[in-house]
Amino acid sequence: MSRLAGLFSKLKEQRRRALISYVVAGDPSPSGTVDLLHRLVAAGADVLEVGVPFSDPMAEGLVIQLGHERALANGMTLRGVLDIVTEFRRDDTETPIVMMGYANPIERFGYEAFAEAGALAGVDGLITVDLPPEEVDRLDEALLQVAIDNIFLISPTTPEQRIKSIVSRARGFIYCVAVKGVTGSGQLDVAEVAERIGVIRSMTELPIAVGFGIKDAESAKRVADVADAVVVGSALIDEMVRKSEAQVDAEEIQIHGAAVQLLERIRAGVDSSHF
């Protein structure tokens, strides 16, 4: 059983929801990313979603776009992200890690080479934002060979026939986008999210994670009432930026601490959900 499948099975038995935290590898620094990941796990993250920096992250709002820019300026590459995962795995062999990025760096790396390197590093899942199911065959075959789950996004505007096509290819979990637009944008309408989740659940038994628009404990609780997992990313990155701007001499451990404290509050919100 994969790490993701094992985690969701355990949480289902415990009647708990998963909390997935997203950060951009290399932001605020490459050397501190591994420590940040460990601290997020200690604060309650069940799954780590690690962003691969890219020069044109079309699905991201300004907060995460700037995180990508900072990471690229720090010299972060796809190989560097794999090295971060490898280092993290030296002390944590249990927490599932999902890499989230765009097709271009993976294509340049080579699908088969990436899949092999990802499995060796300890990657459990991959979200390729701009690679639809119709174009995923070659990458999917490579990922299947090394048991890496291919995870797809379903947006608020995805028609039902296309949802069927997506869930037929998906593994690990389904990522349900809560709001229209890019990350960090829009107003969260939990009633609409619940309706969309109902449609997806009628087509698959995979766990359903909801992201985009979750910013605090209250919004996390409301989403956890209806979903199997809650994803938070922009809010964590924004907290670190706010800390670094408010305290220009802040050490990185203090900057990380701002995200960790927010995640602890969100964890409490998720755990207070009713389902």
Secondary structure, DSSP 8 states (H G I E B T S, - for coil): --HHHHHHHHHHHHT--EEEEEEETTSS-TTTHHHHHHHHHHTT-SEEEEE---S--TT--HHHHHHHHHHHHTT--HHHHHHHHHHHHTT-SSS-EEEEE-HHHHHHH-HHHHHHHHHHHT--EEEETT--GGG-HHHHHHHHHTT-EEE-EE-TT--HHHHHHHHHH--S-EEEE-SSSSTT-S---HHHHHHHHHHHHTT--S-EEEESS--SHHHHHHHHTT-SEEEE-HHHHHHHHHHHHH-TT--HHHHHHHHHHHHHHHHHHHHT---
